[in-house]
């Protein structure tokens, strides 16, 4: 990889190198290794994170709330791969810019993988990036339903295979996808259940994020 990167920037010194679809155990390490010396970008980590952050900020604006209110959001992320952690990192950075300390911002997150909630008890198997978000105050492996019941997150982010299960545990609010830009969407946002009055929303990873729906139903109760 070193040889490839050196060759690319030797031939095209002003190029932007895009890292795409690397496995979770390699994506963050590659980005961290080269980002300080070369112009490079990981779409799964940074692109997904920036797009979801834009959706959240847009939703706050539509509620006539300042962007600084992002610091008060509790966020559950179902999926702890490079994209899920990338989203958490983008939102965490925004919370710090809104005035929170790094430690306080980390406390707003609940990261779940196939084994449930990630806690610091799993230190030997989590990556450095995952450990930063791992909980020290809740049992390891908690199911999504338990996390929603105890933490009452304002925002739940997930990948497609978890959308239906996630929506069944949310009485209101939104399930944000890993979105494409609105004009390139294959599918648009749709309700999880047509019988719920539209309170719960979800989309697949090829869907567009429509911020006016994202946090609308929490307007009376915080976010």
C-alpha positions as CSV (number, residue, x, y, z in Angstrom):
1,X,0.0,0.0,0.0
2,X,2.9,2.4,0.8
3,X,4.3,1.8,-2.7
4,X,0.9,2.4,-4.3
5,X,0.3,5.7,-2.4
6,X,3.8,7.0,-3.1
7,X,3.4,6.2,-6.8
8,X,0.0,7.9,-7.1
9,X,1.1,11.1,-5.5
10,X,4.4,11.1,-7.4
11,X,2.6,10.9,-10.7
12,X,-0.4,13.1,-9.6
13,X,0.7,15.3,-6.7
14,X,-2.6,17.2,-6.5
15,X,-4.9,14.2,-6.6
16,X,-7.5,13.4,-4.0
17,X,-7.1,9.7,-3.1
18,X,-10.4,8.1,-2.2
19,X,-10.4,5.0,0.0
20,X,-13.5,2.9,-0.8
21,X,-15.1,-0.2,0.7
22,X,-12.2,-1.3,2.8
23,X,-13.1,-3.7,5.6
24,X,-13.8,-2.1,9.1
25,X,-10.5,-3.5,10.5
26,X,-8.5,-1.6,7.8
27,X,-10.5,1.5,6.9
28,X,-9.8,3.6,9.9
29,X,-6.1,2.6,10.1
30,X,-5.5,3.4,6.5
31,X,-7.1,6.8,6.8
32,X,-5.2,7.6,10.0
33,X,-1.9,6.5,8.5
34,X,-2.0,8.7,5.4
35,X,-4.3,11.6,6.1
36,X,-1.7,13.8,7.6
37,X,0.7,13.6,4.7
38,X,-1.6,13.0,1.7
39,X,-4.8,14.4,0.5
40,X,-7.2,11.5,1.0
41,X,-10.7,10.7,2.0
42,X,-12.7,7.7,3.1
43,X,-16.3,7.9,1.8
44,X,-17.6,5.2,4.2
45,X,-16.3,7.0,7.2
46,X,-16.2,10.7,6.4
47,X,-18.7,10.9,3.6
48,X,-21.4,9.0,5.5
49,X,-20.6,11.0,8.7
50,X,-20.8,14.4,6.9
51,X,-24.1,13.5,5.2
52,X,-25.8,12.4,8.4
53,X,-24.5,15.4,10.2
54,X,-25.9,17.7,7.5
55,X,-29.3,15.9,7.9
56,X,-29.3,16.4,11.7
57,X,-28.4,20.0,11.5
58,X,-31.0,20.6,8.8
59,X,-33.6,18.9,11.0
60,X,-32.7,21.2,13.9
61,X,-33.0,24.2,11.7
62,X,-36.5,23.2,10.6
63,X,-37.4,23.0,14.2
64,X,-36.2,26.6,14.6
65,X,-33.5,25.4,16.9
66,X,-29.8,26.5,16.8
67,X,-27.2,24.1,15.6
68,X,-25.6,24.2,19.1
69,X,-28.6,22.0,20.3
70,X,-26.8,19.1,18.7
71,X,-24.9,18.8,22.0
72,X,-28.1,17.7,23.8
73,X,-28.9,14.8,21.5
74,X,-28.6,11.2,22.7
75,X,-27.6,9.0,19.7
76,X,-27.9,5.2,19.3
77,X,-25.9,3.7,16.4
78,X,-26.9,0.2,15.3
79,X,-23.8,-1.1,13.5
80,X,-20.3,-0.5,14.6
81,X,-18.4,-0.8,11.4
82,X,-16.5,1.9,9.7
83,X,-19.6,3.7,8.5
84,X,-21.4,3.6,11.9
85,X,-18.3,4.7,13.8
86,X,-17.7,7.4,11.1
87,X,-21.2,8.8,11.7
88,X,-20.6,8.8,15.5
89,X,-17.3,10.6,15.0
90,X,-18.8,13.3,12.9
91,X,-21.6,13.9,15.3
92,X,-19.2,13.8,18.2
93,X,-17.0,16.4,16.6
94,X,-20.0,18.6,16.0
95,X,-21.0,18.3,19.7
96,X,-17.5,19.4,20.7
97,X,-17.7,22.4,18.4
98,X,-21.1,23.2,20.1
99,X,-19.3,23.4,23.5
100,X,-19.1,20.0,25.0
101,X,-15.9,18.4,26.2
102,X,-14.8,15.2,24.4
103,X,-15.8,13.1,27.4
104,X,-19.3,14.7,27.7
105,X,-19.9,14.2,24.0
106,X,-18.9,10.6,24.1
107,X,-21.5,10.1,26.9
108,X,-24.3,10.9,24.3
109,X,-23.6,7.8,22.3
110,X,-24.8,4.2,22.4
111,X,-23.0,1.9,19.8
112,X,-24.5,-1.5,19.1
113,X,-23.1,-4.4,17.0
114,X,-24.3,-7.9,16.4
115,X,-23.6,-8.7,20.0
116,X,-25.6,-5.8,21.4
117,X,-24.4,-2.6,23.2
118,X,-20.7,-2.2,23.2
119,X,-19.3,-1.6,26.7
120,X,-15.7,-1.2,27.9
121,X,-15.9,-4.7,29.3
122,X,-15.2,-5.8,25.7
123,X,-11.9,-3.9,25.6
124,X,-9.9,-6.8,24.2
125,X,-12.1,-7.1,21.1
126,X,-13.0,-3.6,20.2
127,X,-11.0,-1.2,18.0
128,X,-9.6,2.0,19.4
129,X,-12.3,4.0,17.7
130,X,-15.0,1.7,19.1
131,X,-13.6,1.8,22.6
132,X,-13.8,5.6,22.6
133,X,-17.6,5.3,22.4
134,X,-18.0,2.1,24.5
135,X,-20.2,2.5,27.6
136,X,-18.9,2.1,31.1
137,X,-22.3,2.6,32.8
138,X,-24.4,0.0,31.1
139,X,-24.1,-3.8,30.8
140,X,-22.4,-5.2,27.7
141,X,-24.6,-6.8,25.1
142,X,-27.8,-4.9,25.9
143,X,-30.4,-5.4,23.1
144,X,-31.6,-2.4,21.1
145,X,-35.0,-2.6,22.8
146,X,-33.3,-2.3,26.2
147,X,-31.1,0.6,25.1
148,X,-34.1,2.5,23.7
149,X,-36.1,1.9,26.9
150,X,-33.3,3.0,29.2
151,X,-31.5,5.7,27.2
152,X,-34.4,7.0,25.2
153,X,-32.2,8.2,22.4
154,X,-33.4,11.2,20.3
155,X,-31.7,9.7,17.2
156,X,-31.2,6.1,16.1
157,X,-29.0,5.4,13.1
158,X,-28.7,2.0,11.5
159,X,-27.9,0.0,8.4
160,X,-30.7,-1.6,6.3
161,X,-30.8,-5.0,7.8
162,X,-31.7,-3.5,11.2
163,X,-34.3,-1.0,10.2
164,X,-37.4,-3.1,10.7
165,X,-36.3,-4.3,14.1
166,X,-35.3,-0.9,15.2
167,X,-38.6,0.7,14.2
168,X,-40.5,-1.7,16.3
169,X,-38.8,-0.3,19.4
170,X,-39.4,3.4,18.7
171,X,-42.7,5.0,19.6
172,X,-41.8,8.2,17.6
173,X,-39.0,9.9,15.9
174,X,-36.7,8.9,13.0
175,X,-34.4,6.2,11.9
176,X,-31.9,7.7,9.6
177,X,-30.3,5.8,6.8
178,X,-26.8,5.8,5.4
179,X,-28.0,8.1,2.7
180,X,-27.2,9.1,-0.9
181,X,-27.7,12.7,-2.0
182,X,-31.3,13.5,-2.5
183,X,-31.1,13.7,-6.3
184,X,-29.4,10.3,-6.6
185,X,-31.7,8.4,-4.4
186,X,-33.1,5.0,-5.5
187,X,-35.8,5.1,-2.9
188,X,-37.3,7.9,-0.7
189,X,-38.1,7.8,2.9
190,X,-41.0,5.7,3.9
191,X,-42.8,4.8,7.1
192,X,-41.9,1.6,8.8
193,X,-45.6,0.9,9.4
194,X,-48.4,2.7,7.6
195,X,-50.6,2.2,10.7
196,X,-48.5,4.2,13.0
197,X,-49.5,7.6,11.7
198,X,-46.1,8.3,10.2
199,X,-44.4,8.7,13.6
200,X,-41.6,6.2,12.8
201,X,-39.6,6.7,9.6
202,X,-36.9,4.6,8.0
203,X,-35.0,4.3,4.7
204,X,-32.5,1.9,3.2
205,X,-28.9,2.8,2.6
206,X,-29.7,4.0,-1.0
207,X,-32.4,6.3,0.2
208,X,-32.3,10.1,0.4
209,X,-32.2,11.7,3.8
210,X,-35.0,14.3,4.1
211,X,-34.2,16.4,7.1
212,X,-37.7,17.8,7.5
213,X,-38.8,14.4,8.7
214,X,-35.7,13.5,10.8
215,X,-36.5,14.9,14.3
216,X,-40.0,16.3,13.7
217,X,-41.9,14.1,16.1
218,X,-39.8,14.9,19.1
219,X,-40.6,18.6,19.0
220,X,-42.8,18.4,22.1
221,X,-40.4,16.3,24.2
222,X,-36.9,17.6,23.7
223,X,-35.7,16.8,20.2
